[in-house]
Amino acid sequence: MEISELKNIGLLDGLTDDQLVQLIAGSDEVRIVPGVEIFHEGDLADFWWLLVDGSIELVRRIGREVTRVGKMDVPGRWAGGFRAWDEQGVYFATGIGASEGRVLRVPAHVLRDCFNAWFPLGGHLVEGLYRTGRIIESTVRQRESLITLGTLSAGLAHELNNPAAATTRAVDALEAACQTLLGSLSRLAREEISARQFVELDDLRKQIGPRPLVHDPLATADAEQAISAWLIAHGVDREWSIASAFASAGVDIAWCDRAAQILDGHALESGLDWVASTLSAESLLAEIKDSSRRISELVGAMRSYSQMDRAGLQRIDITQGLESTLVMLGHKLHGVTVVRDYSPDVPEIEAFPGELNQVWTNLIDNAIDAMDGEGTLRLATRADENHVLVDVSDTGEGMPPEVAARAFDAFYTTKEVGKGSGLGLDIAQRVIVQRHHGTITINSEPGRTVLRVRLPVTAS
C-alpha cells in the first residue's frame, strides 16, 4: 500500500510521511471479498482494521438471528484493535465483506507502539480510559452483588427466624406439657383407678377428631367458656388449662359427660388433665414438625438458588430456578400476588444455573420495585420449538419507549440514588445473550411490562 492512498483518509490527517511509512511497515493489506468474514464477534481484537476503500457489513448474532448493526463504507472507518490497551478487548460485531475493496490490518501491538511514540499523552488517555472504565464497572458490579447478597441474606434470616422462633417456643411449651402429662399419670395411679377405666378413658381420648385446620376465634372462645363452666360444676380446679386445650381440639360437653361416666372425683380431674396434656403435646409436636419442615424447605431453596453443590453447565429445570428465587425474595413479596403459569411440556435445558438465578433475581426484583410492593407478578414458561420462553411480567406503571430502549444499557437506571446501579438488566443481557446464546426483550405499556427470555434447549 502506498503512502498517497493513506493521505486521503481524514482519520490520518496530521501524520508525517515517516509515520505513515512506519504504520504501513508494521501492517498488511487485506482484500475485501463480498460475503467473506474478516473478523468475528467475541474474538480477541488483536488487529485494528482501517477501511481504505470498499465496504464491510457489521452484524451480530442474537439467538438464531443475525442482525445488522452497522456498516463501514467510508474510508477511515475502523474497527477492533482494542487489545492495544485492554488484554481482554474483543470485537463487538462480525465484519463481513459487502463490496470489493481493501482494508489495512494493523496488529494491536503495532498500534500501541505507534500511539506511544507519536501521541504519548493520547496513548495514556486511551489506556487510562479503558482501565478506569473497567475498574468502575468492576467496582459497581461488586457493590451491586454485595448489596444483593446482603438483601437476600437479611430476607432469608427473616424467613428463617419465624419458624426457628416458633420451634423454640413450642419446645419450651412441650417440656411443660410433658411434665403435666407425667404428673397426671402419677395422680391417676395414686387414685388407684382400674385398668379398665384407664383403657376406656384412652379409647375416649382416641375418639377426639383431628384438630380443626381453621379456628373461628369466637366459636372457640364460646366453647372454652362452656367447658370451663362444666369443669367448675364438676369440681375440677385446673379448668383454665384443661378448657383451653379441649376447646382448641374441638372437644364438646357431650364428650366431657362421657368422661364423667368413667371417672369421678379427683380421678376425673387427673384423667381430664392427662387427656388435655396429650392433646397439647400432639399440637406442639405438629407445630415443631411444621416449623422444621419450613426451615428445611428454606435451606433447600437456598442450596438450589446458590447452586453451591453443582458444577457449571447443567441440565436444569427452569421452574426450580424461578421457585427458589421466589423463596429468596419472599420477604419482598408481601402485598404482591404471584401467578404461576408454568407449561407442563417445558423441557430441561443446558445452562449455567447459578448465573440464570442471578437473571431471575434481577428481573423479579425489578418487577416488584416497579409495582412498589403491590400488584401482580406473573411468571410463565412454555416451549418454543428447540427453545424455552420465560416471561416475567408485572402490573406496574410501565416504561416509556425511550426508557425501554435504553433499559439494557450499562449504568442506565431510573431508580432513585442509592436504589439501583443500572447494571441489573445489563448483567441479565450479558448472561442470556453471551453465556447462553439466547435473547431478552422488553414489551412495556401502562399497567403491564413483560420481560421475555428465550433460551436454547441445548447449549451451543
PLY file of the C-alpha trace (Angstrom):
ply
format ascii 1.0
element vertex 460
property float x
property float y
property float z
element edge 459
property int vertex1
property int vertex2
end_header
0.00 0.00 0.00
1.29 3.44 -0.97
1.58 6.47 1.31
-0.50 8.52 -1.11
-3.50 6.24 -0.55
-3.46 6.89 3.18
-3.02 10.64 2.87
-6.56 10.94 1.52
-8.00 9.41 4.71
-9.17 12.13 7.11
-8.54 9.98 10.17
-4.79 10.08 9.42
-4.54 13.84 8.89
-1.50 15.24 10.68
0.69 12.16 10.32
4.04 12.70 8.59
5.30 10.58 5.72
7.71 8.81 8.06
4.87 7.98 10.43
2.74 6.64 7.57
5.69 4.54 6.39
6.06 3.14 9.92
2.37 2.33 10.08
2.40 0.58 6.70
5.60 -1.33 7.51
4.06 -2.96 10.57
0.78 -3.77 8.82
-0.54 -5.58 5.78
-3.20 -5.00 3.18
-6.22 -7.32 3.15
-8.58 -7.60 0.21
-12.28 -7.33 0.94
-14.26 -10.11 -0.73
-18.06 -9.82 -0.61
-19.58 -12.42 1.70
-16.26 -13.38 3.30
-15.82 -12.86 7.03
-12.96 -10.55 8.05
-13.20 -10.57 11.84
-15.59 -12.34 14.22
-17.71 -11.14 17.13
-16.34 -12.16 20.53
-12.82 -12.98 19.31
-9.91 -11.12 20.87
-9.41 -7.85 18.98
-5.76 -8.49 18.01
-5.96 -6.24 14.94
-7.05 -2.74 14.08
-8.90 -2.70 10.75
-8.76 0.59 8.80
-11.00 0.85 5.73
-9.26 2.17 2.62
-11.99 1.53 0.07
-14.97 -0.78 -0.40
-17.40 -1.61 2.42
-17.88 -4.03 5.31
-21.15 -5.08 6.94
-21.17 -5.29 10.75
-23.52 -7.95 12.14
-24.25 -9.55 15.50
-25.85 -12.91 16.24
-28.81 -12.68 18.63
-30.20 -16.14 19.33
-30.70 -17.80 15.94
-30.91 -14.48 14.11
-28.11 -12.41 12.57
-28.81 -8.69 12.96
-27.11 -5.90 11.02
-25.77 -3.34 13.48
-23.69 -1.07 11.22
-21.60 -0.65 8.10
-18.07 0.55 7.33
-18.45 2.26 3.95
-16.41 5.46 4.23
-12.57 5.45 4.00
-11.22 5.97 7.50
-13.87 3.95 9.30
-12.23 1.44 11.61
-12.91 -1.49 13.92
-11.10 -3.53 16.57
-7.60 -3.04 17.88
-8.82 -2.91 21.47
-6.07 -5.21 22.75
-3.69 -2.31 22.23
-4.97 -1.07 25.59
-7.04 -3.92 27.03
-5.86 -7.54 27.11
-9.48 -8.67 27.28
-10.68 -6.47 24.41
-12.88 -8.30 21.90
-14.68 -7.49 18.66
-18.19 -6.21 19.32
-19.51 -7.44 15.95
-18.62 -9.62 12.98
-17.24 -7.90 9.86
-18.31 -9.38 6.52
-17.26 -8.04 3.14
-20.07 -6.10 1.44
-18.28 -4.79 -1.65
-14.80 -5.28 -3.04
-12.10 -3.10 -1.57
-9.16 -3.03 0.77
-8.53 -2.71 4.48
-5.29 -2.02 6.34
-4.78 -4.64 9.06
-2.67 -3.23 11.89
-1.64 -5.55 14.77
-2.71 -4.24 18.15
0.84 -4.11 19.47
1.92 -2.01 16.45
-0.98 0.38 17.07
0.04 0.66 20.72
3.71 1.33 19.85
2.71 4.00 17.31
0.45 5.72 19.81
3.11 5.66 22.49
5.68 7.15 20.10
3.52 9.69 18.27
0.87 10.63 20.81
2.18 9.66 24.25
-0.45 11.76 26.00
-3.21 10.34 23.78
-2.00 6.81 24.44
-2.05 7.40 28.18
-5.51 8.92 27.98
-6.94 6.00 25.99
-5.28 3.43 28.25
-6.48 5.30 31.34
-9.99 5.47 29.91
-10.06 1.71 29.41
-8.58 0.99 32.82
-10.81 3.47 34.62
-13.92 2.23 32.84
-13.11 -1.37 33.69
-12.37 -0.53 37.36
-15.58 1.49 37.70
-17.65 -1.25 36.11
-15.99 -3.95 38.22
-16.42 -1.96 41.43
-20.06 -1.18 40.76
-20.75 -4.79 39.83
-19.12 -5.97 43.05
-21.07 -3.46 45.10
-24.28 -4.44 43.37
-23.52 -8.09 44.14
-22.78 -7.29 47.79
-25.97 -5.25 48.13
-27.98 -8.07 46.54
-26.28 -10.63 48.77
-26.94 -8.52 51.86
-30.59 -8.04 50.92
-31.09 -11.73 50.24
-29.27 -12.69 53.44
-31.42 -10.35 55.51
-34.56 -11.66 53.85
-33.52 -15.28 54.36
-32.64 -14.60 58.00
-36.09 -13.07 58.48
-37.78 -16.05 56.83
-35.76 -18.50 58.96
-36.35 -16.56 62.18
-40.11 -17.12 62.18
-40.10 -20.96 62.09
-36.99 -21.09 64.29
-38.65 -18.92 66.95
-41.85 -20.96 66.68
-39.85 -24.15 67.18
-38.15 -22.74 70.28
-41.46 -21.64 71.81
-43.07 -24.99 71.02
-40.19 -26.94 72.56
-40.43 -24.92 75.77
-44.19 -25.45 75.91
-43.78 -29.15 75.07
-41.49 -29.59 78.07
-44.17 -28.17 80.34
-46.86 -30.31 78.69
-44.77 -33.45 79.20
-44.29 -32.61 82.87
-48.07 -32.16 83.25
-48.70 -35.43 81.42
-46.36 -37.38 83.71
-47.77 -35.67 86.80
-51.35 -36.50 85.83
-50.41 -40.14 85.26
-48.83 -40.22 88.71
-52.01 -38.77 90.27
-54.16 -41.32 88.42
-52.01 -44.08 89.86
-52.47 -42.69 93.37
-56.25 -42.59 92.78
-55.97 -46.33 92.11
-58.23 -46.31 89.06
-58.67 -49.70 87.42
-57.01 -50.79 84.22
-60.48 -50.99 82.62
-61.16 -47.32 83.49
-57.86 -46.19 82.04
-58.43 -48.15 78.83
-61.93 -46.67 78.49
-60.55 -43.16 79.06
-57.82 -43.77 76.48
-60.38 -45.05 73.95
-62.46 -41.94 74.62
-59.36 -39.80 74.03
-58.78 -41.50 70.69
-62.30 -40.59 69.60
-61.40 -36.90 69.61
-61.30 -35.92 65.94
-58.38 -34.27 64.18
-57.63 -30.74 65.23
-59.51 -28.21 63.06
-57.25 -26.56 60.44
-59.07 -23.22 60.77
-60.37 -21.89 64.07
-63.25 -19.49 64.49
-61.96 -17.37 67.41
-65.45 -16.50 68.66
-66.69 -20.09 68.45
-63.56 -21.36 70.21
-63.94 -18.77 72.99
-67.60 -19.75 73.49
-66.67 -23.45 73.60
-63.89 -22.76 76.12
-66.28 -20.83 78.35
-68.87 -23.63 78.24
-66.29 -26.33 79.02
-64.83 -24.22 81.82
-68.29 -23.88 83.39
-68.80 -27.66 83.11
-65.43 -28.33 84.75
-66.15 -25.97 87.64
-69.51 -27.60 88.17
-67.73 -30.98 88.45
-65.18 -29.70 90.97
-62.17 -29.51 88.62
-59.64 -26.96 89.92
-57.40 -26.66 86.79
-60.29 -25.80 84.49
-58.41 -22.86 82.90
-55.72 -25.06 81.28
-57.97 -28.05 80.52
-60.75 -25.94 78.94
-58.30 -24.19 76.61
-56.79 -27.46 75.33
-60.23 -29.07 74.93
-61.75 -26.11 73.05
-58.78 -25.92 70.65
-59.10 -29.66 69.92
-62.86 -29.46 69.28
-63.98 -31.33 72.44
-67.61 -30.69 73.36
-69.74 -31.04 76.52
-71.08 -34.43 75.40
-67.55 -35.83 75.39
-66.99 -34.45 78.92
-70.20 -36.12 80.13
-68.96 -39.48 78.81
-65.63 -38.93 80.63
-67.53 -38.25 83.87
-69.26 -41.63 83.49
-65.84 -43.33 83.53
-64.17 -41.36 86.35
-65.37 -39.23 89.22
-63.96 -37.02 92.00
-60.25 -36.30 91.94
-59.72 -39.09 89.44
-61.86 -37.16 86.94
-59.65 -34.08 87.28
-56.45 -36.12 86.91
-57.88 -38.02 83.93
-59.02 -34.87 82.13
-55.67 -33.23 82.89
-53.93 -36.23 81.31
-56.10 -36.04 78.19
-55.56 -32.27 77.92
-51.77 -32.64 78.22
-51.70 -35.31 75.50
-53.71 -33.01 73.22
-51.30 -30.14 73.95
-48.29 -32.38 73.27
-49.76 -33.51 69.93
-50.44 -29.91 68.94
-46.94 -28.77 69.90
-45.30 -31.68 68.07
-47.29 -30.80 64.94
-46.12 -27.18 65.26
-42.48 -28.28 65.65
-42.81 -30.58 62.65
-44.30 -27.82 60.51
-41.64 -25.29 61.56
-38.81 -27.76 60.98
-40.18 -28.58 57.53
-40.31 -24.87 56.71
-36.67 -24.43 57.78
-35.68 -27.45 55.67
-37.52 -26.01 52.65
-35.76 -22.67 53.05
-32.34 -24.34 53.30
-33.16 -26.46 50.25
-34.23 -23.37 48.31
-31.00 -21.62 49.29
-28.94 -24.59 48.07
-30.88 -24.65 44.81
-30.54 -20.90 44.38
-26.81 -20.74 45.09
-26.07 -23.99 43.20
-23.25 -24.48 45.72
-23.20 -28.25 45.23
-23.31 -28.29 41.43
-20.85 -27.76 38.59
-21.07 -25.17 35.81
-23.06 -26.31 32.78
-26.02 -28.50 33.83
-29.30 -29.82 32.52
-31.76 -27.90 34.66
-35.47 -27.35 35.18
-36.22 -23.66 34.68
-39.15 -23.86 37.10
-36.92 -24.87 40.01
-34.73 -21.81 39.50
-37.74 -19.49 39.40
-39.24 -21.05 42.54
-36.01 -20.91 44.55
-35.63 -17.25 43.55
-39.16 -16.53 44.79
-38.23 -18.08 48.13
-35.09 -15.95 48.38
-37.13 -12.82 47.61
-40.06 -13.89 49.78
-39.53 -11.01 52.21
-40.32 -8.55 49.38
-43.46 -10.34 48.15
-45.79 -9.25 50.95
-48.64 -7.45 49.18
-47.70 -8.94 45.80
-49.85 -11.64 44.20
-47.72 -14.25 42.45
-49.32 -16.01 39.47
-47.53 -19.10 38.16
-48.25 -20.16 34.58
-45.79 -22.99 34.05
-46.38 -25.12 30.99
-46.01 -28.87 31.76
-44.27 -29.61 28.45
-41.25 -27.34 29.03
-38.08 -29.46 28.63
-34.94 -29.23 30.70
-32.21 -27.04 29.20
-28.43 -26.96 29.28
-27.40 -23.85 31.19
-25.35 -22.33 33.98
-27.96 -22.49 36.78
-26.22 -20.10 39.19
-25.95 -17.40 36.52
-29.57 -17.85 35.43
-30.70 -17.48 39.04
-28.98 -14.08 39.07
-31.02 -13.17 35.99
-34.28 -14.26 37.64
-33.31 -12.29 40.76
-32.76 -9.10 38.76
-35.94 -9.48 36.69
-38.23 -10.38 39.61
-36.70 -7.76 41.91
-37.17 -5.07 39.24
-40.78 -6.18 38.73
-41.51 -5.93 42.47
-39.92 -2.47 42.61
-41.92 -1.37 39.55
-45.15 -2.24 41.39
-43.99 -0.53 44.58
-44.71 -3.72 46.50
-48.36 -4.03 45.43
-49.69 -5.73 42.31
-49.50 -8.99 40.40
-46.27 -10.72 39.45
-46.75 -13.32 36.71
-44.18 -15.97 35.86
-44.82 -18.03 32.73
-42.85 -20.70 30.90
-43.52 -22.51 27.65
-41.71 -24.47 24.97
-40.97 -22.86 21.59
-39.53 -25.42 19.16
-35.98 -26.03 20.42
-36.13 -23.08 22.82
-37.78 -22.27 26.15
-39.54 -18.97 26.80
-39.73 -17.39 30.26
-41.94 -14.34 30.84
-41.63 -12.14 33.93
-44.45 -9.59 33.93
-45.74 -7.03 36.40
-48.67 -4.64 36.71
-46.57 -1.55 37.40
-46.75 1.79 35.63
-44.69 0.55 32.69
-41.74 2.07 30.85
-41.88 4.93 28.37
-40.44 3.94 24.95
-37.28 5.99 25.49
-36.62 4.20 28.80
-37.33 0.72 27.39
-34.92 1.46 24.52
-32.07 2.06 26.97
-33.04 -0.42 29.68
-30.17 -2.78 28.84
-27.52 -0.05 28.68
-24.83 -0.34 31.34
-25.22 2.12 34.25
-28.61 3.35 32.97
-31.23 3.44 35.72
-34.41 5.34 36.50
-34.36 4.44 40.20
-33.58 6.93 42.93
-29.99 7.44 44.01
-28.85 4.52 46.13
-31.57 2.15 44.86
-30.00 0.98 41.63
-26.69 0.87 39.81
-28.07 0.41 36.31
-26.30 -2.94 35.95
-29.14 -5.37 36.70
-30.53 -5.66 33.18
-27.08 -5.20 31.65
-25.85 -8.23 33.59
-29.01 -10.15 32.68
-28.48 -9.43 28.99
-24.83 -10.49 29.15
-25.73 -13.76 30.85
-28.59 -14.54 28.47
-27.00 -13.41 25.19
-23.29 -14.04 25.64
-23.28 -17.01 28.02
-26.40 -18.83 26.85
-26.83 -17.55 23.27
-30.42 -16.55 23.96
-32.37 -13.31 23.76
-34.07 -10.99 26.23
-36.64 -8.39 25.21
-38.96 -5.84 26.84
-42.58 -5.16 25.97
-43.98 -2.42 28.17
-47.22 -0.49 28.36
-49.06 1.20 31.24
-50.16 -1.48 33.68
-48.20 -4.31 32.07
-44.49 -4.85 31.49
-43.18 -8.17 30.18
-39.54 -9.20 30.03
-39.21 -12.27 27.83
-36.19 -14.54 27.97
-35.63 -17.05 25.17
-33.12 -19.80 25.87
-31.95 -22.69 23.68
-32.62 -26.18 24.99
-29.15 -27.34 24.03
-26.07 -25.21 24.71
-24.11 -24.08 21.68
0 1
1 2
2 3
3 4
4 5
5 6
6 7
7 8
8 9
9 10
10 11
11 12
12 13
13 14
14 15
15 16
16 17
17 18
18 19
19 20
20 21
21 22
22 23
23 24
24 25
25 26
26 27
27 28
28 29
29 30
30 31
31 32
32 33
33 34
34 35
35 36
36 37
37 38
38 39
39 40
40 41
41 42
42 43
43 44
44 45
45 46
46 47
47 48
48 49
49 50
50 51
51 52
52 53
53 54
54 55
55 56
56 57
57 58
58 59
59 60
60 61
61 62
62 63
63 64
64 65
65 66
66 67
67 68
68 69
69 70
70 71
71 72
72 73
73 74
74 75
75 76
76 77
77 78
78 79
79 80
80 81
81 82
82 83
83 84
84 85
85 86
86 87
87 88
88 89
89 90
90 91
91 92
92 93
93 94
94 95
95 96
96 97
97 98
98 99
99 100
100 101
101 102
102 103
103 104
104 105
105 106
106 107
107 108
108 109
109 110
110 111
111 112
112 113
113 114
114 115
115 116
116 117
117 118
118 119
119 120
120 121
121 122
122 123
123 124
124 125
125 126
126 127
127 128
128 129
129 130
130 131
131 132
132 133
133 134
134 135
135 136
136 137
137 138
138 139
139 140
140 141
141 142
142 143
143 144
144 145
145 146
146 147
147 148
148 149
149 150
150 151
151 152
152 153
153 154
154 155
155 156
156 157
157 158
158 159
159 160
160 161
161 162
162 163
163 164
164 165
165 166
166 167
167 168
168 169
169 170
170 171
171 172
172 173
173 174
174 175
175 176
176 177
177 178
178 179
179 180
180 181
181 182
182 183
183 184
184 185
185 186
186 187
187 188
188 189
189 190
190 191
191 192
192 193
193 194
194 195
195 196
196 197
197 198
198 199
199 200
200 201
201 202
202 203
203 204
204 205
205 206
206 207
207 208
208 209
209 210
210 211
211 212
212 213
213 214
214 215
215 216
216 217
217 218
218 219
219 220
220 221
221 222
222 223
223 224
224 225
225 226
226 227
227 228
228 229
229 230
230 231
231 232
232 233
233 234
234 235
235 236
236 237
237 238
238 239
239 240
240 241
241 242
242 243
243 244
244 245
245 246
246 247
247 248
248 249
249 250
250 251
251 252
252 253
253 254
254 255
255 256
256 257
257 258
258 259
259 260
260 261
261 262
262 263
263 264
264 265
265 266
266 267
267 268
268 269
269 270
270 271
271 272
272 273
273 274
274 275
275 276
276 277
277 278
278 279
279 280
280 281
281 282
282 283
283 284
284 285
285 286
286 287
287 288
288 289
289 290
290 291
291 292
292 293
293 294
294 295
295 296
296 297
297 298
298 299
299 300
300 301
301 302
302 303
303 304
304 305
305 306
306 307
307 308
308 309
309 310
310 311
311 312
312 313
313 314
314 315
315 316
316 317
317 318
318 319
319 320
320 321
321 322
322 323
323 324
324 325
325 326
326 327
327 328
328 329
329 330
330 331
331 332
332 333
333 334
334 335
335 336
336 337
337 338
338 339
339 340
340 341
341 342
342 343
343 344
344 345
345 346
346 347
347 348
348 349
349 350
350 351
351 352
352 353
353 354
354 355
355 356
356 357
357 358
358 359
359 360
360 361
361 362
362 363
363 364
364 365
365 366
366 367
367 368
368 369
369 370
370 371
371 372
372 373
373 374
374 375
375 376
376 377
377 378
378 379
379 380
380 381
381 382
382 383
383 384
384 385
385 386
386 387
387 388
388 389
389 390
390 391
391 392
392 393
393 394
394 395
395 396
396 397
397 398
398 399
399 400
400 401
401 402
402 403
403 404
404 405
405 406
406 407
407 408
408 409
409 410
410 411
411 412
412 413
413 414
414 415
415 416
416 417
417 418
418 419
419 420
420 421
421 422
422 423
423 424
424 425
425 426
426 427
427 428
428 429
429 430
430 431
431 432
432 433
433 434
434 435
435 436
436 437
437 438
438 439
439 440
440 441
441 442
442 443
443 444
444 445
445 446
446 447
447 448
448 449
449 450
450 451
451 452
452 453
453 454
454 455
455 456
456 457
457 458
458 459
